[in-house]
Amino acid sequence: MENNQHELYEYARRRLRQKKHLYFHFVLFFVGSIFMVVANKFLNVKPETDWYKWGIAIWGFIFILHFIRVFITDSFMNKKWERAQIDKLILKQERKLEQIEKDFNQKNNITN
C-alpha cells in the first residue's frame, strides 16, 4: 500500500472509531438516563429530590462536548490542518532566523 493511501486509510479508520465511540456513548447515555429516572421515581432512591434531572443534564452536556469534538473540531483539525500549521510555524521560524542573521551581518559589517 502506498504511503499516502495508508495515511488516508488510517485517518478513515480513526474517524470511524471516533464515530463508533460517540454512538456507543449515546446509547449508554440513553440507557443511563432511563435507569436514573427509574431509580429515582420507581425504586425510590432519594424520591424527595429529582436528582435524575441533574444527572441527565450533566451527562447530556458531556455528550454534547463529545459530539462537538467528533463532528466539528476533529473534522477540520485533521492531518491536513496540522501540516499547514507546522509549515506556517516553520516558515515563521525561518523568517526570524533570516532576520537575526541579517541583523548580525549588518552589525559585523559596521564594526569591521
C-alpha positions as CSV (number, residue, x, y, z in Angstrom):
1,M,0.0,0.0,0.0
2,E,1.3,3.4,-0.9
3,N,2.2,5.8,1.9
4,N,-0.5,8.3,1.0
5,Q,-3.1,5.6,0.7
6,H,-2.0,4.1,4.0
7,E,-2.3,7.6,5.7
8,L,-5.8,8.0,4.2
9,Y,-6.8,4.6,5.4
10,E,-5.5,5.3,9.0
11,Y,-7.4,8.6,9.0
12,A,-10.6,6.9,7.9
13,R,-10.1,4.2,10.5
14,R,-9.6,6.7,13.3
15,R,-12.7,8.7,12.3
16,L,-14.7,5.5,12.2
17,R,-13.5,4.6,15.7
18,Q,-14.4,8.1,16.9
19,K,-17.9,7.9,15.5
20,K,-18.4,4.4,16.9
21,H,-17.4,5.6,20.3
22,L,-19.8,8.5,20.0
23,Y,-22.7,6.3,19.0
24,F,-21.9,3.9,21.9
25,H,-21.8,7.0,24.2
26,F,-25.3,8.0,23.0
27,V,-26.7,4.5,23.7
28,L,-25.1,4.5,27.1
29,F,-26.5,8.0,27.8
30,F,-30.0,6.9,26.7
31,V,-30.0,3.7,28.8
32,G,-28.3,5.5,31.8
33,S,-30.9,8.3,31.7
34,I,-33.8,5.8,31.7
35,F,-32.1,4.0,34.6
36,M,-31.7,7.2,36.6
37,V,-35.4,8.1,36.1
38,V,-36.5,4.6,37.1
39,A,-34.1,4.6,40.1
40,N,-35.5,7.9,41.3
41,K,-39.2,7.5,40.6
42,F,-39.9,3.8,40.9
43,L,-37.2,2.4,43.1
44,N,-37.4,5.4,45.4
45,V,-33.7,6.3,45.5
46,K,-34.0,9.7,47.2
47,P,-37.5,10.3,45.9
48,E,-37.7,13.6,47.8
49,T,-35.4,15.2,45.1
50,D,-35.4,15.0,41.4
51,W,-31.7,14.3,41.2
52,Y,-32.0,12.4,37.9
53,K,-32.6,15.7,36.1
54,W,-29.1,16.9,37.2
55,G,-27.5,13.6,36.3
56,I,-29.1,13.7,32.8
57,A,-28.3,17.4,32.3
58,I,-24.6,16.9,33.3
59,W,-24.3,13.7,31.2
60,G,-26.0,15.4,28.3
61,F,-23.6,18.3,28.4
62,I,-20.7,15.8,28.4
63,F,-22.3,14.1,25.4
64,I,-22.6,17.4,23.5
65,L,-18.9,18.1,24.1
66,H,-18.1,14.7,22.8
67,F,-20.3,15.3,19.7
68,I,-18.6,18.7,19.1
69,R,-15.2,17.1,19.3
70,V,-16.0,14.3,16.9
71,F,-18.1,16.1,14.3
72,I,-16.9,19.7,14.4
73,T,-13.4,20.0,15.9
74,D,-11.8,16.9,14.6
75,S,-13.4,17.2,11.2
76,F,-11.5,20.4,10.3
77,M,-8.4,19.9,12.6
78,N,-7.2,16.9,10.7
79,K,-3.7,15.9,9.4
80,K,-4.0,18.4,6.5
81,W,-4.7,21.2,9.0
82,E,-1.8,20.0,11.2
83,R,0.6,20.0,8.3
84,A,-0.5,23.5,7.3
85,Q,0.1,24.8,10.8
86,I,3.5,23.1,11.0
87,D,4.5,24.6,7.7
88,K,3.4,28.0,8.8
89,L,5.4,27.8,12.1
90,I,8.5,26.6,10.2
91,L,8.2,29.5,7.8
92,K,7.8,31.9,10.7
93,Q,10.9,30.5,12.4
94,E,12.9,30.6,9.1
95,R,12.0,34.3,8.7
96,K,13.1,35.1,12.3
97,L,16.4,33.3,11.7
98,E,17.0,35.2,8.5
99,Q,16.2,38.5,10.3
100,I,18.6,37.6,13.1
101,E,21.3,36.6,10.6
102,K,20.7,39.8,8.6
103,D,21.0,41.9,11.8
104,F,24.1,40.0,12.8
105,N,25.8,40.6,9.4
106,Q,24.9,44.3,9.4
107,K,26.3,44.7,12.9
108,N,29.5,42.9,11.9
109,N,29.9,44.9,8.7
110,I,29.5,48.2,10.7
111,T,32.1,47.2,13.3
112,N,34.7,46.0,10.7
